[in-house]
């Protein structure tokens, strides 16, 4: 109940508000009436004086129409005070926004005019202040009061859209009424006054495909099953008109580009029912045979097609993959083909969409099939061996010409050409085998030894007789079968030691044997003594039956003085067929031992040599040292006693052979390039000799303190003296290395290497020896040795 009372109260207040608003509008329309500042005094009934309260300005706001273009200023309104008696003593003053610029007042009558054209969209209202003052004293007669001048709107602004062009997408085959995009326009006019800003939308272009809601501007599809493959893009023009769309309203337009997006509504389709392809039988697996393509007008993932082989006699021989860049099915070879076996194949290929839209499943099936016929082309193939590899066996030591085995190859082509066989000699460098070129029989040409090489791996070539470039190669492994051709021997070089005090039947060594033959012809080994010494009094042999044997002492008491070395022959037999045996000799030394059986001394030097040097060796070393010292002393003594002058007579002066190599002399026989006698020239000793190449400007006198050297001085000291003089000579220019190279000498032992002065010609030389230099010089021999041939031809 209380809520109901509140609703009633709200409704009553709303009605009162509406009435007050209507009264205010009426007052606005009467604003041109004269307002009064003061109330009039009136008399009531019974002579009672009634005082009407002062209302002040009897006005609320003024209105002026925007965009007024008349010749005279627009009268906005009139101000009047109740105390104005019309004698002109009251002056009206106007201040505030636009006072004196836009709005002016007649200070006598109070009329307000607008002197400029107003635009509501720039400014909707102005607030002004009015006051009445005494004209003479400017004393306010009334308190100032504010009022508002509102600019009344007219329809002077057309609607404008937010964008000049719109772009929108909508899936193809959308239902009618599917929302595409909403366009919005705005109007600068006053939406609260009249219909100047009331907009209505309509479509000018784009029918009958699309429609627009008049009030909201939402564009919707108007036709069903619009197909992107038929038309993908539409241009729509939308108009927005004010005044509620009535006559005289202003309008604006915008363009909307609508694109239909793709959906998977089309199945793939092969343009033909049969594809013809061919492939050579020589093609290798993985090689491309051909391509098929199913056309799907859809795009993107909706147009993706996957290919597969679903039937046909070539399903095992061929495969198909999808090239997603070109949307093609690539048929490839899966296995090797043989023209002679099968000449053609047939495949049934299916193309299906990868992504299917459930909305359009009724349009299916979204796949298509096609028949692919593949013809196999004959190719010139190389011979083919019946086996990929061969393994043969042959006994070692077999006679030359023994047949090892036979390989066989055939020409797979229809011509069935004859085959020739050969062995790759890179695999049989020792030439153990030979093959019959016609029938492929492999034979030995040397005796084979299993102990040297148990397996021989060779390669055999097969080529067509009339087409040598067509060849095949097959590996052949030949096993050399062992025969018992090696007798067993000691496994090592045994040497036994027996103590002088050895006891009877005491074991002192265990021996074993080794056989190069295979295990079938080797162990088990049988050890025995030769029949002639089986009853010898010194040693006996025991076969351990594990391929080893033990040697035992038969008697006691051995003496090194009587006999320190025994040689025991031992016979070793193998288990081959037929068995082989060999006699091996065991060396036994008699040694001295302690009570525990440990060796003390033996005649074998390897076991008794002292770690140090013997007395005889030390004496020999000391003697060598003494002899060396004596030789050194004699050499030093002779050296000190030898006195010979370093400067000899001219006829004994061997230094005449000294040759300087800084001048270009006349060769090996030219010994005149430098004369050592210059060093002994008295003139050169007693003073400075001027240079022969360039004469100095003045002579350099010897400095005091440097005395001339006599003839007997050492050459080394003399040269050092001259070097010191040259280094300290300030007048000596650096001409020490200047030489004359115009003369090269004569009579050199070495002959000239130049061919310019040769007196012989090519015709004088015999190049027949080039024929004996081998194949590397064959070309050179043909060039220089063919002259006689040319002469004969001419």
C-alpha positions in Angstrom: 0.0 0.0 0.0 2.8 2.4 0.8 4.4 1.7 -2.6 1.1 2.5 -4.2 0.8 5.8 -2.3 4.4 6.7 -3.5 3.4 6.1 -7.1 0.4 8.4 -6.8 2.5 11.1 -5.2 5.0 10.9 -8.0 2.3 11.1 -10.6 0.8 14.3 -8.9 4.3 16.0 -8.8 4.8 15.1 -12.5 1.6 16.8 -13.5 2.4 19.9 -11.5 5.8 20.1 -13.2 4.2 19.9 -16.6 1.8 22.8 -15.7 4.7 24.9 -14.4 6.7 24.3 -17.6 3.6 25.3 -19.7 3.3 28.5 -17.7 6.9 29.3 -18.2 6.6 28.8 -22.0 3.6 31.2 -21.9 5.7 33.7 -20.0 8.5 33.4 -22.6 6.1 34.1 -25.4 4.9 37.3 -23.6 8.4 38.5 -22.9 7.8 41.4 -25.2 5.3 42.8 -22.7 6.5 45.5 -20.5 8.1 44.2 -17.4 7.6 46.1 -14.2 10.1 46.7 -11.5 7.7 47.9 -8.8 4.2 46.9 -7.9 1.2 49.2 -8.0 -0.6 50.2 -4.9 -4.3 49.1 -5.0 -7.2 49.5 -2.5 -9.2 46.5 -1.4 -12.6 46.1 -0.1 -13.8 48.1 2.9 -11.2 50.7 2.3 -8.3 48.4 3.2 -5.1 49.2 1.5 -3.6 46.1 -0.1 0.2 46.0 -0.8 1.2 43.9 -3.7 4.7 42.5 -3.2 7.4 43.6 -5.7 7.9 41.1 -8.5 11.0 42.7 -9.9 11.5 41.8 -13.5 8.4 40.1 -14.8 10.3 38.1 -17.4 12.3 34.9 -17.6 14.2 34.7 -20.9 14.2 36.0 -24.4 14.4 34.1 -27.8 16.1 35.1 -31.0 16.1 33.1 -34.2 19.4 31.9 -35.6 20.7 32.7 -39.0 18.5 35.8 -39.4 19.6 37.7 -42.6 17.2 40.6 -42.6 18.3 44.2 -43.3 17.4 45.5 -39.8 18.6 44.3 -36.4 16.4 41.7 -34.8 14.3 42.9 -31.8 15.0 40.6 -29.0 12.8 42.1 -26.3 12.1 45.2 -24.2 13.0 46.1 -20.6 10.8 48.4 -18.6 10.7 49.4 -15.0 7.6 50.3 -13.0 9.2 53.5 -11.8 9.8 54.6 -15.4 7.3 57.5 -15.9 8.5 58.2 -19.4 10.2 61.5 -18.6 13.5 60.1 -19.7 15.2 60.2 -16.3 15.8 56.5 -16.2 18.6 54.9 -18.1 18.8 51.2 -19.0 22.2 49.5 -18.9 23.0 46.1 -20.4 26.0 44.0 -19.6 27.1 40.4 -19.9 27.9 38.0 -22.7 27.8 39.7 -26.1 26.6 43.0 -24.6 27.5 45.9 -26.8 28.8 43.6 -29.6 26.0 41.3 -30.4 23.3 42.7 -28.2 22.6 46.5 -27.9 19.9 48.3 -25.8 18.2 51.6 -26.2 18.9 53.2 -22.9 15.7 55.2 -23.0 13.1 52.7 -24.3 14.9 49.5 -23.0 14.5 47.8 -26.4 17.2 45.1 -27.0 18.3 44.3 -30.6 20.7 41.6 -32.0 23.1 43.3 -34.4 24.8 40.1 -35.7 23.6 36.8 -37.2 23.6 34.1 -34.5 24.4 30.4 -35.0 22.9 28.1 -32.4 25.5 25.4 -33.2 28.2 27.8 -32.2 26.4 29.1 -29.1 23.0 28.2 -27.9 22.4 31.0 -25.3 23.8 34.1 -23.8 23.5 35.4 -20.2 23.0 39.1 -19.8 22.5 41.5 -16.8 20.0 44.4 -16.9 19.9 47.4 -14.6 18.0 50.7 -14.4 19.9 53.8 -13.1 19.3 57.5 -12.8 20.3 59.2 -16.0 21.7 62.2 -14.2 23.5 60.6 -11.2 23.9 57.0 -12.5 22.5 55.9 -9.2 21.0 52.4 -9.4 17.3 52.5 -9.1 16.9 48.8 -9.2 19.2 46.0 -8.2 20.8 44.2 -11.3 19.0 41.2 -12.6 20.2 38.4 -15.0 18.3 37.1 -17.9 19.0 34.6 -20.7 18.8 35.1 -24.4 18.3 31.7 -26.2 19.1 31.2 -29.8 16.2 29.4 -31.5 17.2 26.6 -33.8 16.3 26.3 -37.4 17.1 23.3 -39.7 20.4 24.6 -41.2 22.7 21.5 -40.7 22.4 18.4 -42.8 23.1 15.0 -41.2 26.7 13.8 -41.4 28.0 10.2 -41.1 30.9 9.3 -38.9 32.8 7.9 -41.9 32.7 8.7 -45.6 33.2 5.0 -46.5 32.4 1.9 -44.6 33.6 -1.7 -45.2 31.8 -4.7 -43.9 31.8 -8.5 -44.4 29.0 -11.0 -44.3 29.2 -14.7 -45.0 27.8 -15.8 -48.3 24.4 -17.7 -48.3 23.4 -15.9 -45.1 19.8 -15.9 -44.1 17.6 -12.9 -44.9 17.8 -10.3 -42.2 21.4 -11.1 -41.2 23.0 -8.0 -39.7 25.8 -6.7 -41.7 26.9 -3.3 -40.2 25.3 -0.3 -38.5 26.0 3.2 -39.9 25.4 6.3 -37.7 24.9 9.9 -38.7 24.7 13.0 -36.5 22.9 16.3 -37.0 24.2 19.5 -35.4 20.7 21.0 -35.0 18.9 21.1 -31.7 17.4 17.7 -31.1 15.0 19.1 -28.4 13.4 21.6 -30.7 11.3 20.5 -33.6 12.4 17.7 -36.0 15.6 19.4 -37.2 17.7 16.6 -35.8 15.3 13.7 -36.2 17.0 11.4 -38.7 15.6 8.7 -40.9 17.9 6.2 -42.8 17.1 4.8 -46.2 19.0 2.9 -48.9 19.6 4.5 -52.3 21.9 1.8 -53.9 22.3 -1.9 -53.1 18.8 -3.1 -53.5 17.4 -5.7 -53.6 20.4 -7.4 -51.9 20.4 -5.3 -48.7 18.1 -3.2 -46.6 18.5 -0.6 -43.8 16.5 0.0 -40.7 15.1 3.6 -40.9 15.6 4.4 -37.2 18.9 2.6 -36.3 20.9 2.5 -39.6 21.5 -1.2 -39.3 22.1 -2.8 -42.7 20.8 -6.3 -43.2 20.7 -8.9 -46.0 17.6 -8.8 -48.1 18.1 -11.8 -50.4 18.8 -15.4 -49.5 21.6 -17.6 -50.9 23.8 -14.8 -52.1 26.8 -16.6 -53.7 30.3 -15.3 -53.4 31.4 -17.3 -56.4 28.8 -15.4 -58.5 29.4 -11.9 -57.0 31.8 -11.2 -54.2 31.5 -7.4 -53.6 28.6 -5.0 -53.3 28.4 -1.2 -53.1 25.6 0.2 -51.0 24.7 3.9 -50.6 22.9 4.8 -47.4 21.0 8.2 -46.9 20.3 9.9 -43.6 17.6 12.6 -43.7 16.4 15.0 -41.0 13.0 16.4 -40.4 11.9 12.8 -39.9 12.4 12.2 -43.5 9.7 14.6 -44.6 9.8 17.0 -47.5 12.2 19.8 -47.0 14.6 17.9 -44.8 18.3 18.0 -45.3 20.2 14.7 -46.0 23.7 13.1 -46.1 24.9 9.9 -47.7 27.7 7.4 -47.1 29.1 4.5 -49.1 29.3 1.0 -47.7 31.4 -1.7 -49.4 30.1 -5.2 -48.4 32.2 -8.2 -49.2 30.8 -11.7 -49.1 33.1 -14.0 -47.2 33.6 -17.6 -48.4 32.0 -20.7 -46.9 32.5 -24.2 -48.0 29.4 -24.6 -50.2 31.1 -26.0 -53.3 32.5 -29.6 -53.6 35.8 -30.2 -55.6 35.2 -31.2 -59.2 37.7 -32.8 -61.7 37.5 -31.0 -65.1 37.9 -34.4 -66.9 37.0 -38.0 -66.1 40.2 -39.6 -67.2 43.9 -38.6 -67.0 46.5 -40.2 -69.2 50.1 -40.5 -67.9 53.3 -42.3 -68.8 56.4 -43.3 -66.9 59.7 -45.0 -67.9 60.5 -48.3 -66.4 63.9 -46.9 -65.5 62.3 -44.3 -63.2 63.3 -44.6 -59.5 60.9 -44.7 -56.6 59.8 -41.3 -55.6 60.0 -39.8 -59.1 56.9 -37.8 -60.1 54.7 -39.4 -62.7 52.1 -36.6 -63.2 49.6 -34.3 -61.6 45.8 -34.1 -61.3 43.8 -31.2 -60.1 40.2 -30.9 -58.8 38.8 -27.4 -59.1 37.1 -25.9 -56.0 35.7 -22.4 -56.4 36.0 -21.9 -52.6 39.0 -20.1 -51.2 41.2 -20.4 -48.2 40.8 -23.5 -46.0 37.3 -24.0 -47.6 39.1 -24.8 -50.9 41.7 -27.1 -49.5 41.6 -30.5 -51.3 43.3 -33.8 -50.2 44.0 -36.5 -52.8 44.1 -40.3 -52.2 44.1 -43.5 -54.3 41.1 -45.5 -53.4 41.2 -48.3 -56.0 43.1 -49.7 -59.0 45.7 -52.2 -59.9 48.5 -49.7 -59.3 47.8 -49.0 -55.7 51.0 -50.9 -54.7 53.1 -49.3 -57.4 52.1 -45.7 -57.1 51.2 -43.1 -54.4 49.7 -39.6 -54.5 50.5 -36.6 -52.4 48.9 -33.2 -52.2 50.7 -30.0 -53.2 48.9 -27.5 -51.0 50.5 -24.5 -52.9 49.0 -25.5 -56.2 46.1 -27.6 -54.9 47.3 -30.5 -57.1 47.6 -34.2 -56.6 51.1 -35.4 -57.4 51.3 -39.0 -58.6 54.6 -40.5 -57.7 56.3 -43.9 -58.3 56.3 -46.1 -55.2 58.1 -49.2 -56.5 60.3 -50.1 -59.4 58.5 -50.9 -62.7 59.2 -53.5 -65.2 57.9 -53.0 -68.8 58.3 -56.6 -69.6 56.1 -57.7 -66.7 53.3 -55.1 -66.9 52.9 -52.3 -69.4 50.0 -50.3 -67.9 48.3 -49.5 -64.6 45.0 -47.9 -63.7 44.3 -45.8 -60.6 41.1 -44.4 -59.1 41.9 -41.1 -57.4 39.6 -39.2 -55.0 39.7 -35.5 -54.2 37.9 -34.4 -51.0 37.6 -31.2 -49.1 39.6 -31.0 -45.9 37.2 -28.8 -44.0 33.5 -29.4 -44.4 30.8 -27.0 -43.1 28.0 -28.9 -41.4 25.5 -26.2 -42.6 26.0 -27.2 -46.1 26.4 -30.9 -45.7 23.2 -31.3 -47.7 25.1 -29.9 -50.8 27.5 -32.9 -50.6 29.2 -35.1 -51.1 32.2 -32.8 -51.0 34.5 -35.0 -53.0 35.0 -36.3 -56.6 36.8 -39.2 -58.2 38.8 -39.6 -61.5 40.5 -42.4 -63.3 44.2 -42.2 -63.9 45.7 -44.5 -66.6 49.5 -44.9 -66.5 51.5 -46.4 -69.4 54.9 -47.9 -68.7 57.5 -47.0 -71.3 60.2 -49.4 -72.2 63.7 -48.3 -71.3 67.1 -49.6 -72.3 68.0 -51.3 -69.0 71.3 -52.7 -67.9 71.7 -56.4 -67.3 70.3 -57.9 -64.1 71.9 -60.6 -62.1 69.7 -63.4 -60.9 71.0 -62.8 -57.3 71.9 -59.6 -55.6 75.2 -61.3 -54.4 77.0 -64.6 -54.7 78.9 -66.7 -52.1 81.1 -69.6 -53.3 83.6 -71.9 -51.6 86.8 -73.4 -52.9 89.4 -75.5 -51.1 92.8 -74.1 -50.4 95.7 -75.4 -52.5 93.2 -76.3 -55.2 94.8 -76.7 -58.6 94.8 -73.9 -61.1 91.6 -73.9 -63.2 89.4 -75.2 -60.4 85.8 -74.0 -61.0 84.7 -71.8 -58.1 81.2 -71.0 -59.1 79.0 -69.4 -61.8 77.2 -66.0 -62.0 74.4 -65.4 -64.3 72.8 -62.2 -65.6 70.2 -61.4 -68.3 69.1 -58.5 -70.4 65.6 -57.5 -69.0 64.7 -55.8 -72.2 62.6 -57.5 -74.9 65.7 -57.7 -77.2 67.4 -60.0 -74.6 70.9 -59.1 -75.8 73.9 -61.4 -75.1 75.9 -60.8 -71.9 79.6 -60.6 -71.4 81.3 -61.0 -68.0 84.5 -59.6 -66.5 86.1 -59.3 -63.1 86.8 -55.9 -61.6 90.6 -56.1 -61.3 90.6 -53.5 -58.5 89.0 -56.1 -56.3 91.4 -58.9 -57.4 94.8 -57.2 -57.6 96.7 -60.5 -57.1 94.7 -62.1 -60.0 93.7 -65.2 -58.2 90.6 -65.7 -60.4 89.4 -65.6 -64.0 85.9 -65.6 -65.4 84.6 -67.0 -68.6 83.3 -64.0 -70.5 80.4 -66.0 -72.1 79.0 -68.3 -69.4 80.1 -66.6 -66.2 82.1 -69.5 -64.7 84.7 -68.3 -62.2 88.0 -70.3 -61.9 91.2 -70.1 -60.0 94.5 -69.3 -61.7 96.6 -69.5 -58.5 96.8 -71.7 -55.5 94.9 -70.3 -52.6 96.1 -70.3 -49.0 93.5 -70.0 -46.3 96.1 -69.0 -43.7 97.0 -65.9 -45.8 93.4 -64.9 -46.8 90.3 -66.8 -45.8 87.9 -64.7 -47.9 88.2 -63.1 -51.3 85.7 -60.4 -52.2 85.6 -59.6 -55.8 83.1 -57.8 -58.1 81.9 -59.1 -61.5 80.7 -56.9 -64.3 78.0 -57.9 -66.8 77.6 -55.8 -70.0 75.5 -56.1 -73.1 77.5 -57.1 -76.1 76.1 -54.4 -78.4 75.6 -51.7 -75.7 78.8 -51.5 -73.7 77.4 -48.6 -71.6 74.8 -50.8 -70.1 76.5 -52.7 -67.3 75.7 -54.3 -64.0 77.9 -55.1 -61.1 77.5 -57.9 -58.4 79.6 -58.7 -55.4 81.0 -62.2 -55.2 82.4 -63.6 -51.9 84.7 -66.6 -52.2 85.4 -68.6 -49.0 88.7 -70.6 -49.0 87.9 -73.9 -47.3 90.6 -75.1 -45.0 92.6 -78.3 -45.5 95.0 -79.8 -43.0 98.3 -78.4 -44.5 99.9 -77.0 -41.4 101.5 -79.2 -38.7 101.2 -78.0 -35.1 104.2 -76.3 -33.5 105.2 -75.0 -30.1 103.1 -72.0 -29.1 106.3 -70.2 -27.9 110.0 -70.7 -27.9 110.3 -72.7 -24.8 113.5 -73.0 -22.7 113.3 -75.1 -19.6 115.5 -75.2 -16.4 115.9 -78.2 -14.2 117.6 -78.2 -10.8 120.6 -80.4 -10.1 118.8 -81.7 -7.1 115.5 -82.3 -8.9 113.4 -85.2 -7.6 112.2 -88.0 -9.8 108.8 -87.4 -11.6 109.1 -83.7 -10.7 107.3 -81.4 -13.3 109.4 -78.5 -14.3 107.6 -77.1 -17.5 104.2 -77.2 -19.2 104.1 -76.7 -23.0 101.3 -76.0 -25.5 101.0 -76.0 -29.3 99.5 -73.8 -32.0 98.2 -74.7 -35.5 97.5 -72.3 -38.3 94.8 -74.4 -39.7 91.1 -74.1 -38.9 89.8 -75.6 -35.6 88.5 -78.6 -37.6 92.1 -79.5 -38.6 93.8 -78.2 -35.4 93.1 -79.2 -31.8 93.0 -81.6 -30.2 96.8 -81.8 -30.1 98.6 -85.0 -29.1 102.0 -84.8 -27.5 104.5 -87.7 -27.4 108.2 -88.5 -27.5 109.8 -90.0 -30.6 109.9 -93.9 -30.4 113.7 -93.9 -30.3 113.9 -91.9 -27.1 110.7 -92.9 -25.4 112.7 -94.8 -22.8 115.4 -92.2 -22.2 116.7 -92.1 -18.6 116.4 -88.4 -18.1 113.0 -87.0 -19.0 109.5 -88.1 -19.7 106.4 -86.5 -21.2 102.8 -86.5 -20.0 99.9 -85.4 -22.3 97.4 -83.4 -20.3 94.7 -84.0 -22.9 93.8 -80.2 -22.9 96.1 -79.3 -25.7 99.0 -79.0 -23.2 101.7 -81.4 -22.0 104.0 -81.5 -19.0 107.7 -82.5 -19.0 108.9 -84.4 -15.9 112.2 -85.5 -14.5 112.6 -89.3 -14.8 115.7 -89.6 -12.5 117.4 -87.8 -9.7 120.8 -86.1 -9.6 121.9 -83.9 -12.5 125.3 -82.4 -12.7 126.3 -79.2 -14.6 129.9 -80.3 -14.7 129.0 -83.5 -16.6 126.2 -82.0 -18.8 124.6 -78.7 -18.5 122.3 -78.8 -21.6 119.8 -81.3 -22.8 117.8 -81.3 -26.1 114.4 -83.1 -25.8 112.5 -83.8 -29.1 108.7 -83.7 -28.7 106.3 -84.9 -31.4 103.0 -82.9 -31.7 100.1 -84.3 -33.8 96.8 -82.5 -34.7 93.3 -83.8 -35.2 93.0 -83.1 -38.9 92.2 -85.5 -41.7 94.7 -86.7 -42.5 96.6 -85.8 -39.3 99.9 -83.9 -39.4 102.7 -83.9 -36.9 105.9 -82.1 -36.3 108.9 -82.7 -34.1 109.9 -79.7 -31.9 113.0 -79.5 -29.7 112.8 -78.4 -26.1 116.0 -76.9 -24.7 116.6 -77.9 -21.0 119.4 -76.3 -18.9 120.7 -77.7 -15.7 121.0 -75.1 -12.9 122.0 -74.9 -9.3 119.1 -74.5 -6.9 118.6 -74.0 -3.2 116.7 -76.3 -0.9 113.4 -74.8 -1.8 114.0 -75.2 -5.6 114.8 -71.6 -6.4 117.5 -71.1 -9.1 120.8 -69.9 -7.8 123.2 -70.2 -10.8 123.0 -71.5 -14.3 125.2 -71.6 -17.3 122.7 -69.3 -19.0 124.3 -65.8 -18.8 120.9 -64.1 -19.0 120.2 -65.3 -15.5 123.6 -64.8 -13.8 125.1 -61.6 -15.2 126.0 -59.0 -12.5 124.3 -55.7 -12.8 127.7 -53.9 -12.5 130.8 -53.8 -14.9 133.5 -56.4 -14.8 137.1 -55.5 -13.9 138.3 -56.1 -17.5 135.7 -53.7 -18.9 136.7 -51.0 -16.4 140.4 -51.5 -17.3 139.6 -51.1 -21.0 137.6 -47.9 -20.5 140.5 -46.4 -18.4 143.0 -47.3 -21.1 140.9 -45.5 -23.7 140.7 -42.4 -21.6 144.5 -42.3 -21.1 145.1 -42.7 -24.8 142.8 -39.8 -25.6 144.5 -37.5 -23.0 147.9 -38.3 -24.5 146.7 -37.5 -28.0 145.3 -34.1 -26.8 148.6 -33.2 -25.0 150.7 -34.0 -28.1 148.4 -31.9 -30.3 148.7 -28.9 -28.0 152.5 -29.2 -27.8 152.9 -29.4 -31.6 150.6 -26.4 -32.0 152.7 -24.2 -29.7 156.0 -25.2 -31.3 154.9 -24.4 -34.8 156.2 -20.9 -35.9 155.4 -19.7 -39.4 155.2 -16.1 -40.8 151.7 -15.1 -41.7 153.1 -12.9 -44.6 155.1 -15.1 -46.9 157.0 -14.4 -50.0 155.2 -13.6 -53.2 155.9 -16.9 -54.8 154.6 -18.7 -51.8 151.6 -16.4 -51.2 148.5 -18.6 -51.5 146.3 -15.6 -50.8 146.6 -14.7 -54.5 143.5 -16.9 -54.9 141.3 -14.6 -52.8 138.5 -13.3 -55.0 136.0 -10.6 -54.1 132.5 -11.3 -55.1 131.1 -7.7 -55.1 132.3 -7.1 -58.7 130.9 -8.7 -61.8 134.1 -10.4 -63.0 134.8 -12.6 -65.9 133.8 -15.9 -64.5 135.6 -18.7 -62.8 138.9 -18.2 -64.5 139.2 -14.5 -63.9 141.6 -14.0 -61.0 142.5 -10.5 -61.9 139.5 -8.9 -60.3 141.4 -8.4 -57.0 145.1 -8.4 -56.3 146.1 -9.1 -52.7 149.5 -7.5 -53.5 147.8 -4.2 -53.1 147.8 -4.8 -49.4 151.6 -5.0 -49.5 152.1 -1.9 -51.6 154.5 0.4 -49.8 152.7 3.4 -51.1 149.5 2.1 -49.7 151.1 1.5 -46.4 152.9 4.8 -46.0 150.0 7.0 -47.0 146.5 7.4 -48.2 145.8 6.3 -51.8 143.1 8.2 -53.7 140.2 6.2 -55.1 140.3 5.1 -58.6 136.6 5.5 -59.3 136.1 9.2 -58.1 138.8 11.5 -57.2 138.3 13.3 -53.9 138.6 17.1 -53.8 141.6 17.0 -51.5 144.0 14.5 -50.1 143.4 13.1 -46.6 146.6 13.0 -44.6 147.1 10.2 -42.2 146.2 11.2 -38.7 148.9 11.3 -36.1 149.0 8.2 -33.9 148.3 5.8 -36.8 151.7 4.4 -37.8 152.2 2.4 -40.9 152.2 -1.4 -40.5 155.3 -3.3 -41.6 155.2 -6.0 -44.2 155.3 -8.7 -41.6 152.1 -7.7 -39.8 149.1 -9.9 -39.7 146.6 -9.3 -42.6 143.7 -9.2 -40.2 145.4 -6.4 -38.2 146.2 -4.5 -41.4 142.6 -4.7 -42.7 141.2 -3.6 -39.3 143.6 -0.6 -39.5 142.3 0.4 -42.9 138.7 0.0 -41.8 139.3 2.3 -38.8 140.9 4.9 -41.1 138.0 4.8 -43.5 135.5 5.1 -40.7 137.2 8.1 -39.3 137.8 9.8 -42.6 135.3 12.8 -43.0 136.2 13.3 -46.6 135.5 9.8 -47.8 132.2 9.6 -49.7 130.3 6.3 -49.6 131.6 4.9 -52.8 132.9 1.6 -51.5 130.3 -0.4 -53.4 130.6 1.4 -56.8 131.7 -1.2 -59.4 131.9 -1.3 -63.2 129.7 -4.1 -64.7 130.4 -3.6 -68.4 132.9 -6.4 -68.6 131.7 -10.0 -68.0 135.0 -11.8 -68.6 135.8 -14.5 -71.0 136.7 -18.2 -71.2 134.1 -19.4 -68.6 133.9 -23.1 -68.1 130.1 -22.9 -68.0 128.5 -22.6 -71.5 125.9 -20.1 -72.4 122.3 -21.0 -71.7 120.9 -18.7 -74.4 119.6 -20.0 -77.7 120.1 -16.7 -79.4 123.7 -17.3 -80.4 123.2 -21.0 -81.3 124.6 -21.9 -84.6 122.4 -24.9 -85.0 118.8 -25.0 -86.1 115.9 -27.4 -85.5 116.9 -29.3 -88.5 120.4 -30.0 -87.1 119.0 -31.7 -84.0 117.9 -35.3 -83.7 114.9 -35.9 -81.4 114.5 -39.6 -82.0 115.6 -40.3 -78.4 112.3 -38.8 -77.3 110.5 -42.0 -78.5 112.3 -43.9 -75.7 111.1 -41.7 -72.9 107.8 -43.4 -72.5 104.1 -42.4 -73.0 104.4 -39.1 -71.1 106.7 -37.6 -73.8 104.8 -39.1 -76.7 103.2 -35.8 -77.6 106.6 -34.1 -77.6 108.1 -36.9 -79.6 105.3 -36.6 -82.2 105.9 -32.8 -82.5 109.7 -32.9 -83.0 110.1 -36.3 -84.4 107.6 -36.1 -87.3 109.7 -33.9 -89.5 111.0 -36.8 -91.6 107.4 -38.0 -92.0 106.3 -34.6 -93.3 109.2 -34.5 -95.7 108.4 -37.9 -97.0 104.8 -36.9 -97.5 105.8 -33.8 -99.4 
